[in-house]
Amino acid sequence: MVAQTAAFKKAVEDSRKLKAKPNNDELLELYANYKQGTGEDFSKATQPGTFAFQEKYKYNAWKKVAVEDKVTPSAAQQHYVQLVEKLKGTYGFSA
């Protein structure tokens, strides 16, 4: 596992306190950056089945961040924090 910054840990908590649910693309971006930011190993992820559509979307989002874009865990944490801050402005936040 990768060391998680205080800002990343706070953003994870804050993401659960949004007043409205983000859209699917935003949720996938959060998911992919969270998985990469926590240092989970994409190569050990099992590819979902043919009809597991939600799992396929999540797998492909993580694959894009981890394999195609080659985002480091620390960069993923930073992006996650930035995204949560943007979502707090868009959807509101319950402190």
N, CA, C and O atoms as a printed pandas DataFrame, in Angstrom:
     atom_number atom_name residue_name chain_id  residue_number  x_coord  y_coord  z_coord
0              1         N          MET        A               1    0.824   -1.191    0.000
1              2        CA          MET        A               1    0.000    0.000    0.000
2              3         C          MET        A               1    0.871    1.259    0.000
3              4         O          MET        A               1    2.023    1.248    0.435
4              5         N          VAL        A               2    0.296    2.307   -0.488
5              6        CA          VAL        A               2    0.974    3.589   -0.598
6              7         C          VAL        A               2    0.541    4.479    0.566
7              8         O          VAL        A               2   -0.603    4.415    1.016
8              9         N          ALA        A               3    1.458    5.301    1.043
9             10        CA          ALA        A               3    1.112    6.244    2.109
10            11         C          ALA        A               3    0.078    7.233    1.584
11            12         O          ALA        A               3    0.231    7.804    0.504
12            13         N          GLN        A               4   -0.960    7.417    2.362
13            14        CA          GLN        A               4   -2.028    8.330    1.964
14            15         C          GLN        A               4   -1.835    9.669    2.663
15            16         O          GLN        A               4   -1.613    9.725    3.872
16            17         N          THR        A               5   -1.922   10.735    1.897
17            18        CA          THR        A               5   -1.772   12.067    2.465
18            19         C          THR        A               5   -3.003   12.416    3.297
19            20         O          THR        A               5   -4.074   11.835    3.124
20            21         N          ALA        A               6   -2.829   13.368    4.195
21            22        CA          ALA        A               6   -3.957   13.835    5.013
22            23         C          ALA        A               6   -5.040   14.438    4.130
23            24         O          ALA        A               6   -6.230   14.257    4.391
24            25         N          ALA        A               7   -4.632   15.155    3.086
25            26        CA          ALA        A               7   -5.600   15.774    2.174
26            27         C          ALA        A               7   -6.423   14.704    1.457
27            28         O          ALA        A               7   -7.625   14.874    1.253
28            29         N          PHE        A               8   -5.776   13.605    1.078
29            30        CA          PHE        A               8   -6.478   12.512    0.399
30            31         C          PHE        A               8   -7.485   11.864    1.345
31            32         O          PHE        A               8   -8.627   11.612    0.963
32            33         N          LYS        A               9   -7.060   11.596    2.575
33            34        CA          LYS        A               9   -7.965   10.983    3.555
34            35         C          LYS        A               9   -9.169   11.878    3.823
35            36         O          LYS        A               9  -10.293   11.392    3.950
36            37         N          LYS        A              10   -8.935   13.187    3.910
37            38        CA          LYS        A              10  -10.034   14.129    4.139
38            39         C          LYS        A              10  -10.967   14.157    2.936
39            40         O          LYS        A              10  -12.186   14.212    3.097
40            41         N          ALA        A              11  -10.404   14.120    1.734
41            42        CA          ALA        A              11  -11.221   14.128    0.517
42            43         C          ALA        A              11  -12.096   12.877    0.440
43            44         O          ALA        A              11  -13.241   12.945   -0.007
44            45         N          VAL        A              12  -11.560   11.740    0.874
45            46        CA          VAL        A              12  -12.343   10.499    0.892
46            47         C          VAL        A              12  -13.544   10.674    1.826
47            48         O          VAL        A              12  -14.664   10.303    1.477
48            49         N          GLU        A              13  -13.308   11.236    3.003
49            50        CA          GLU        A              13  -14.405   11.487    3.939
50            51         C          GLU        A              13  -15.402   12.488    3.362
51            52         O          GLU        A              13  -16.613   12.285    3.442
52            53         N          ASP        A              14  -14.882   13.571    2.778
53            54        CA          ASP        A              14  -15.747   14.610    2.216
54            55         C          ASP        A              14  -16.587   14.096    1.061
55            56         O          ASP        A              14  -17.716   14.548    0.867
56            57         N          SER        A              15  -16.051   13.153    0.290
57            58        CA          SER        A              15  -16.801   12.631   -0.859
58            59         C          SER        A              15  -18.086   11.924   -0.411
59            60         O          SER        A              15  -19.047   11.827   -1.174
60            61         N          ARG        A              16  -18.089   11.441    0.814
61            62        CA          ARG        A              16  -19.275   10.765    1.356
62            63         C          ARG        A              16  -20.308   11.754    1.885
63            64         O          ARG        A              16  -21.423   11.368    2.234
64            65         N          LYS        A              17  -19.933   13.032    1.942
65            66        CA          LYS        A              17  -20.822   14.049    2.505
66            67         C          LYS        A              17  -21.367   15.012    1.452
67            68         O          LYS        A              17  -21.896   16.071    1.788
68            69         N          LEU        A              18  -21.238   14.643    0.186
69            70        CA          LEU        A              18  -21.806   15.482   -0.867
70            71         C          LEU        A              18  -23.333   15.460   -0.738
71            72         O          LEU        A              18  -23.915   14.432   -0.393
72            73         N          LYS        A              19  -23.972   16.587   -1.014
73            74        CA          LYS        A              19  -25.422   16.683   -0.855
74            75         C          LYS        A              19  -26.185   15.925   -1.941
75            76         O          LYS        A              19  -27.323   15.506   -1.727
76            77         N          ALA        A              20  -25.565   15.752   -3.088
77            78        CA          ALA        A              20  -26.199   15.015   -4.190
78            79         C          ALA        A              20  -25.172   14.050   -4.779
79            80         O          ALA        A              20  -23.963   14.252   -4.661
80            81         N          LYS        A              21  -25.680   13.012   -5.406
81            82        CA          LYS        A              21  -24.804   12.008   -6.008
82            83         C          LYS        A              21  -24.226   12.532   -7.323
83            84         O          LYS        A              21  -24.972   13.005   -8.181
84            85         N          PRO        A              22  -22.910   12.452   -7.489
85            86        CA          PRO        A              22  -22.303   12.854   -8.764
86            87         C          PRO        A              22  -22.782   11.955   -9.911
87            88         O          PRO        A              22  -23.307   10.864   -9.690
88            89         N          ASN        A              23  -22.585   12.445  -11.141
89            90        CA          ASN        A              23  -23.005   11.635  -12.291
90            91         C          ASN        A              23  -22.062   10.435  -12.450
91            92         O          ASN        A              23  -21.021   10.361  -11.796
92            93         N          ASN        A              24  -22.432    9.527  -13.303
93            94        CA          ASN        A              24  -21.684    8.272  -13.460
94            95         C          ASN        A              24  -20.226    8.493  -13.873
95            96         O          ASN        A              24  -19.333    7.811  -13.371
96            97         N          ASP        A              25  -19.982    9.437  -14.777
97            98        CA          ASP        A              25  -18.609    9.699  -15.215
98            99         C          ASP        A              25  -17.754   10.215  -14.057
99           100         O          ASP        A              25  -16.592    9.835  -13.912
100          101         N          GLU        A              26  -18.342   11.079  -13.240
101          102        CA          GLU        A              26  -17.616   11.597  -12.083
102          103         C          GLU        A              26  -17.353   10.491  -11.061
103          104         O          GLU        A              26  -16.273   10.428  -10.473
104          105         N          LEU        A              27  -18.333    9.628  -10.855
105          106        CA          LEU        A              27  -18.151    8.511   -9.928
106          107         C          LEU        A              27  -17.050    7.565  -10.406
107          108         O          LEU        A              27  -16.254    7.078   -9.604
108          109         N          LEU        A              28  -17.007    7.308  -11.703
109          110        CA          LEU        A              28  -15.965    6.440  -12.249
110          111         C          LEU        A              28  -14.581    7.074  -12.095
111          112         O          LEU        A              28  -13.599    6.389  -11.811
112          113         N          GLU        A              29  -14.522    8.381  -12.286
113          114        CA          GLU        A              29  -13.245    9.081  -12.122
114          115         C          GLU        A              29  -12.793    9.031  -10.659
115          116         O          GLU        A              29  -11.612    8.829  -10.376
116          117         N          LEU        A              30  -13.739    9.216   -9.735
117          118        CA          LEU        A              30  -13.422    9.089   -8.314
118          119         C          LEU        A              30  -12.915    7.682   -8.006
119          120         O          LEU        A              30  -11.893    7.513   -7.342
120          121         N          TYR        A              31  -13.633    6.686   -8.490
121          122        CA          TYR        A              31  -13.289    5.290   -8.235
122          123         C          TYR        A              31  -11.876    4.971   -8.733
123          124         O          TYR        A              31  -11.059    4.415   -7.999
124          125         N          ALA        A              32  -11.606    5.327   -9.975
125          126        CA          ALA        A              32  -10.311    4.995  -10.577
126          127         C          ALA        A              32   -9.162    5.673   -9.834
127          128         O          ALA        A              32   -8.129    5.053   -9.581
128          129         N          ASN        A              33   -9.343    6.932   -9.492
129          130        CA          ASN        A              33   -8.281    7.645   -8.788
130          131         C          ASN        A              33   -8.136    7.159   -7.352
131          132         O          ASN        A              33   -7.032    7.164   -6.809
132          133         N          TYR        A              34   -9.233    6.742   -6.731
133          134        CA          TYR        A              34   -9.144    6.180   -5.391
134          135         C          TYR        A              34   -8.346    4.871   -5.421
135          136         O          TYR        A              34   -7.426    4.678   -4.627
136          137         N          LYS        A              35   -8.708    3.979   -6.345
137          138        CA          LYS        A              35   -8.021    2.689   -6.436
138          139         C          LYS        A              35   -6.524    2.890   -6.708
139          140         O          LYS        A              35   -5.684    2.234   -6.093
140          141         N          GLN        A              36   -6.204    3.791   -7.622
141          142        CA          GLN        A              36   -4.801    4.047   -7.953
142          143         C          GLN        A              36   -4.109    4.774   -6.799
143          144         O          GLN        A              36   -2.952    4.494   -6.488
144          145         N          GLY        A              37   -4.815    5.697   -6.173
145          146        CA          GLY        A              37   -4.244    6.485   -5.084
146          147         C          GLY        A              37   -3.943    5.679   -3.839
147          148         O          GLY        A              37   -3.047    6.033   -3.073
148          149         N          THR        A              38   -4.680    4.595   -3.625
149          150        CA          THR        A              38   -4.417    3.746   -2.467
150          151         C          THR        A              38   -3.341    2.712   -2.767
151          152         O          THR        A              38   -2.958    1.940   -1.887
152          153         N          GLY        A              39   -2.852    2.693   -4.002
153          154        CA          GLY        A              39   -1.748    1.812   -4.364
154          155         C          GLY        A              39   -2.161    0.391   -4.676
155          156         O          GLY        A              39   -1.325   -0.513   -4.679
156          157         N          GLU        A              40   -3.441    0.181   -4.940
157          158        CA          GLU        A              40   -3.868   -1.174   -5.294
158          159         C          GLU        A              40   -3.268   -1.552   -6.648
159          160         O          GLU        A              40   -3.092   -0.699   -7.518
160          161         N          ASP        A              41   -2.964   -2.809   -6.812
161          162        CA          ASP        A              41   -2.273   -3.304   -8.002
162          163         C          ASP        A              41   -3.280   -3.701   -9.077
163          164         O          ASP        A              41   -4.005   -4.686   -8.935
164          165         N          PHE        A              42   -3.313   -2.916  -10.157
165          166        CA          PHE        A              42   -4.258   -3.190  -11.234
166          167         C          PHE        A              42   -4.005   -4.552  -11.876
167          168         O          PHE        A              42   -4.948   -5.210  -12.313
168          169         N          SER        A              43   -2.757   -4.978  -11.937
169          170        CA          SER        A              43   -2.436   -6.250  -12.597
170          171         C          SER        A              43   -3.070   -7.441  -11.882
171          172         O          SER        A              43   -3.210   -8.514  -12.469
172          173         N          LYS        A              44   -3.454   -7.257  -10.616
173          174        CA          LYS        A              44   -4.092   -8.333   -9.862
174          175         C          LYS        A              44   -5.617   -8.268   -9.918
175          176         O          LYS        A              44   -6.300   -9.131   -9.366
176          177         N          ALA        A              45   -6.143   -7.253  -10.578
177          178        CA          ALA        A              45   -7.599   -7.118  -10.697
178          179         C          ALA        A              45   -8.132   -8.153  -11.688
179          180         O          ALA        A              45   -7.535   -8.384  -12.739
180          181         N          THR        A              46   -9.248   -8.764  -11.345
181          182        CA          THR        A              46   -9.848   -9.730  -12.263
182          183         C          THR        A              46  -10.785   -8.999  -13.216
183          184         O          THR        A              46  -11.561   -8.129  -12.818
184          185         N          GLN        A              47  -10.690   -9.376  -14.475
185          186        CA          GLN        A              47  -11.536   -8.750  -15.485
186          187         C          GLN        A              47  -12.968   -9.249  -15.310
187          188         O          GLN        A              47  -13.195  -10.454  -15.201
188          189         N          PRO        A              48  -13.940   -8.325  -15.282
189          190        CA          PRO        A              48  -15.329   -8.733  -15.065
190          191         C          PRO        A              48  -15.902   -9.521  -16.239
191          192         O          PRO        A              48  -15.382   -9.491  -17.355
192          193         N          GLY        A              49  -16.977  -10.215  -15.948
193          194        CA          GLY        A              49  -17.645  -11.018  -16.962
194          195         C          GLY        A              49  -18.355  -10.176  -18.011
195          196         O          GLY        A              49  -18.466   -8.957  -17.882
196          197         N          THR        A              50  -18.824  -10.837  -19.034
197          198        CA          THR        A              50  -19.441  -10.185  -20.186
198          199         C          THR        A              50  -20.634   -9.318  -19.809
199          200         O          THR        A              50  -20.781   -8.222  -20.349
200          201         N          PHE        A              51  -21.475   -9.766  -18.917
201          202        CA          PHE        A              51  -22.698   -9.036  -18.604
202          203         C          PHE        A              51  -22.618   -8.251  -17.299
203          204         O          PHE        A              51  -23.633   -7.745  -16.821
204          205         N          ALA        A              52  -21.456   -8.145  -16.734
205          206        CA          ALA        A              52  -21.270   -7.351  -15.511
206          207         C          ALA        A              52  -20.900   -5.926  -15.929
207          208         O          ALA        A              52  -19.749   -5.505  -15.813
208          209         N          PHE        A              53  -21.895   -5.204  -16.412
209          210        CA          PHE        A              53  -21.640   -3.903  -17.033
210          211         C          PHE        A              53  -21.045   -2.877  -16.068
211          212         O          PHE        A              53  -20.075   -2.203  -16.412
212          213         N          GLN        A              54  -21.607   -2.751  -14.872
213          214        CA          GLN        A              54  -21.100   -1.772  -13.922
214          215         C          GLN        A              54  -19.645   -2.081  -13.557
215          216         O          GLN        A              54  -18.811   -1.179  -13.490
216          217         N          GLU        A              55  -19.351   -3.354  -13.324
217          218        CA          GLU        A              55  -17.980   -3.742  -12.983
218          219         C          GLU        A              55  -17.026   -3.480  -14.144
219          220         O          GLU        A              55  -15.873   -3.107  -13.929
220          221         N          LYS        A              56  -17.504   -3.673  -15.381
221          222        CA          LYS        A              56  -16.673   -3.409  -16.559
222          223         C          LYS        A              56  -16.320   -1.929  -16.665
223          224         O          LYS        A              56  -15.182   -1.574  -16.974
224          225         N          TYR        A              57  -17.305   -1.070  -16.405
225          226        CA          TYR        A              57  -17.047    0.370  -16.453
226          227         C          TYR        A              57  -16.012    0.766  -15.410
227          228         O          TYR        A              57  -15.113    1.559  -15.690
228          229         N          LYS        A              58  -16.140    0.214  -14.209
229          230        CA          LYS        A              58  -15.195    0.522  -13.143
230          231         C          LYS        A              58  -13.797   -0.002  -13.485
231          232         O          LYS        A              58  -12.799    0.692  -13.294
232          233         N          TYR        A              59  -13.743   -1.232  -13.990
233          234        CA          TYR        A              59  -12.471   -1.841  -14.374
234          235         C          TYR        A              59  -11.790   -1.005  -15.461
235          236         O          TYR        A              59  -10.594   -0.724  -15.376
236          237         N          ASN        A              60  -12.549   -0.614  -16.473
237          238        CA          ASN        A              60  -11.985    0.157  -17.582
238          239         C          ASN        A              60  -11.536    1.552  -17.143
239          240         O          ASN        A              60  -10.541    2.069  -17.651
240          241         N          ALA        A              61  -12.264    2.165  -16.202
241          242        CA          ALA        A              61  -11.861    3.477  -15.687
242          243         C          ALA        A              61  -10.534    3.357  -14.956
243          244         O          ALA        A              61   -9.641    4.185  -15.135
244          245         N          TRP        A              62  -10.409    2.327  -14.135
245          246        CA          TRP        A              62   -9.159    2.106  -13.401
246          247         C          TRP        A              62   -8.026    1.773  -14.365
247          248         O          TRP        A              62   -6.904    2.247  -14.191
248          249         N          LYS        A              63   -8.312    0.965  -15.376
249          250        CA          LYS        A              63   -7.307    0.597  -16.383
250          251         C          LYS        A              63   -6.781    1.838  -17.096
251          252         O          LYS        A              63   -5.581    1.957  -17.343
252          253         N          LYS        A              64   -7.686    2.764  -17.427
253          254        CA          LYS        A              64   -7.264    3.991  -18.103
254          255         C          LYS        A              64   -6.282    4.770  -17.237
255          256         O          LYS        A              64   -5.255    5.237  -17.730
256          257         N          VAL        A              65   -6.586    4.912  -15.962
257          258        CA          VAL        A              65   -5.717    5.665  -15.054
258          259         C          VAL        A              65   -4.399    4.927  -14.818
259          260         O          VAL        A              65   -3.326    5.525  -14.895
260          261         N          ALA        A              66   -4.482    3.629  -14.532
261          262        CA          ALA        A              66   -3.301    2.859  -14.132
262          263         C          ALA        A              66   -2.402    2.477  -15.299
263          264         O          ALA        A              66   -1.180    2.596  -15.207
264          265         N          VAL        A              67   -2.997    2.021  -16.391
265          266        CA          VAL        A              67   -2.209    1.455  -17.487
266          267         C          VAL        A              67   -2.015    2.442  -18.636
267          268         O          VAL        A              67   -0.892    2.675  -19.082
268          269         N          GLU        A              68   -3.108    3.014  -19.104
269          270        CA          GLU        A              68   -3.014    3.876  -20.285
270          271         C          GLU        A              68   -2.381    5.231  -19.964
271          272         O          GLU        A              68   -1.493    5.689  -20.683
272          273         N          ASP        A              69   -2.843    5.878  -18.874
273          274        CA          ASP        A              69   -2.315    7.192  -18.524
274          275         C          ASP        A              69   -1.093    7.103  -17.612
275          276         O          ASP        A              69   -0.380    8.090  -17.428
276          277         N          LYS        A              70   -0.850    5.909  -17.035
277          278        CA          LYS        A              70    0.297    5.666  -16.147
278          279         C          LYS        A              70    0.379    6.699  -15.017
279          280         O          LYS        A              70    1.437    7.273  -14.757
280          281         N          VAL        A              71   -0.747    6.920  -14.360
281          282        CA          VAL        A              71   -0.814    7.881  -13.257
282          283         C          VAL        A              71   -0.202    7.241  -12.010
283          284         O          VAL        A              71   -0.537    6.109  -11.661
284          285         N          THR        A              72    0.679    7.954  -11.353
285          286        CA          THR        A              72    1.292    7.448  -10.125
286          287         C          THR        A              72    0.270    7.542   -8.983
287          288         O          THR        A              72   -0.675    8.327   -9.061
288          289         N          PRO        A              73    0.458    6.748   -7.934
289          290        CA          PRO        A              73   -0.459    6.842   -6.792
290          291         C          PRO        A              73   -0.524    8.248   -6.190
291          292         O          PRO        A              73   -1.605    8.708   -5.822
292          293         N          SER        A              74    0.605    8.930   -6.084
293          294        CA          SER        A              74    0.574   10.279   -5.500
294          295         C          SER        A              74   -0.162   11.266   -6.414
295          296         O          SER        A              74   -0.876   12.144   -5.928
296          297         N          ALA        A              75    0.007   11.129   -7.714
297          298        CA          ALA        A              75   -0.719   11.987   -8.654
298          299         C          ALA        A              75   -2.216   11.677   -8.620
299          300         O          ALA        A              75   -3.042   12.582   -8.740
300          301         N          ALA        A              76   -2.562   10.405   -8.458
301          302        CA          ALA        A              76   -3.972   10.016   -8.364
302          303         C          ALA        A              76   -4.600   10.599   -7.105
303          304         O          ALA        A              76   -5.752   11.032   -7.127
304          305         N          GLN        A              77   -3.853   10.612   -6.013
305          306        CA          GLN        A              77   -4.356   11.215   -4.780
306          307         C          GLN        A              77   -4.616   12.703   -4.980
307          308         O          GLN        A              77   -5.651   13.216   -4.555
308          309         N          GLN        A              78   -3.692   13.388   -5.619
309          310        CA          GLN        A              78   -3.871   14.819   -5.878
310          311         C          GLN        A              78   -5.089   15.071   -6.757
311          312         O          GLN        A              78   -5.871   15.986   -6.503
312          313         N          HIS        A              79   -5.240   14.255   -7.790
313          314        CA          HIS        A              79   -6.376   14.429   -8.691
314          315         C          HIS        A              79   -7.687   14.139   -7.960
315          316         O          HIS        A              79   -8.685   14.822   -8.189
316          317         N          TYR        A              80   -7.693   13.152   -7.099
317          318        CA          TYR        A              80   -8.876   12.813   -6.317
318          319         C          TYR        A              80   -9.280   14.001   -5.441
319          320         O          TYR        A              80  -10.457   14.360   -5.385
320          321         N          VAL        A              81   -8.312   14.608   -4.762
321          322        CA          VAL        A              81   -8.576   15.759   -3.899
322          323         C          VAL        A              81   -9.158   16.908   -4.725
323          324         O          VAL        A              81  -10.136   17.536   -4.318
324          325         N          GLN        A              82   -8.565   17.177   -5.871
325          326        CA          GLN        A              82   -9.047   18.258   -6.741
326          327         C          GLN        A              82  -10.468   17.977   -7.224
327          328         O          GLN        A              82  -11.303   18.881   -7.265
328          329         N          LEU        A              83  -10.740   16.738   -7.584
329          330        CA          LEU        A              83  -12.072   16.376   -8.062
330          331         C          LEU        A              83  -13.114   16.523   -6.963
331          332         O          LEU        A              83  -14.205   17.036   -7.211
332          333         N          VAL        A              84  -12.793   16.086   -5.767
333          334        CA          VAL        A              84  -13.743   16.208   -4.651
334          335         C          VAL        A              84  -14.028   17.685   -4.367
335          336         O          VAL        A              84  -15.175   18.053   -4.111
336          337         N          GLU        A              85  -13.008   18.521   -4.408
337          338        CA          GLU        A              85  -13.222   19.958   -4.194
338          339         C          GLU        A              85  -14.156   20.529   -5.257
339          340         O          GLU        A              85  -15.036   21.332   -4.947
340          341         N          LYS        A              86  -13.967   20.118   -6.499
341          342        CA          LYS        A              86  -14.841   20.562   -7.595
342          343         C          LYS        A              86  -16.270   20.077   -7.365
343          344         O          LYS        A              86  -17.223   20.830   -7.560
344          345         N          LEU        A              87  -16.417   18.820   -6.951
345          346        CA          LEU        A              87  -17.747   18.251   -6.726
346          347         C          LEU        A              87  -18.449   18.917   -5.542
347          348         O          LEU        A              87  -19.671   19.065   -5.549
348          349         N          LYS        A              88  -17.692   19.315   -4.539
349          350        CA          LYS        A              88  -18.273   20.028   -3.400
350          351         C          LYS        A              88  -18.897   21.336   -3.871
351          352         O          LYS        A              88  -19.957   21.730   -3.384
352          353         N          GLY        A              89  -18.250   22.007   -4.809
353          354        CA          GLY        A              89  -18.802   23.233   -5.365
354          355         C          GLY        A              89  -20.016   22.982   -6.239
355          356         O          GLY        A              89  -20.948   23.787   -6.267
356          357         N          THR        A              90  -20.004   21.877   -6.945
357          358        CA          THR        A              90  -21.103   21.554   -7.860
358          359         C          THR        A              90  -22.335   21.019   -7.136
359          360         O          THR        A              90  -23.454   21.446   -7.422
360          361         N          TYR        A              91  -22.142   20.093   -6.209
361          362        CA          TYR        A              91  -23.254   19.380   -5.582
362          363         C          TYR        A              91  -23.562   19.834   -4.149
363          364         O          TYR        A              91  -24.574   19.431   -3.576
364          365         N          GLY        A              92  -22.714   20.648   -3.588
365          366        CA          GLY        A              92  -22.909   21.045   -2.199
366          367         C          GLY        A              92  -22.280   20.024   -1.270
367          368         O          GLY        A              92  -21.941   18.908   -1.663
368          369         N          PHE        A              93  -22.138   20.449   -0.023
369          370        CA          PHE        A              93  -21.377   19.644    0.931
370          371         C          PHE        A              93  -21.962   19.823    2.316
371          372         O          PHE        A              93  -22.217   20.949    2.743
372          373         N          SER        A              94  -22.176   18.731    3.017
373          374        CA          SER        A              94  -22.659   18.776    4.394
374          375         C          SER        A              94  -21.472   18.606    5.333
375          376         O          SER        A              94  -20.971   17.498    5.523
376          377         N          ALA        A              95  -21.036   19.696    5.908
377          378        CA          ALA        A              95  -19.854   19.668    6.777
378          379         C          ALA        A              95  -20.085   18.895    8.058
379          380         O          ALA        A              95  -19.180   18.787    8.885
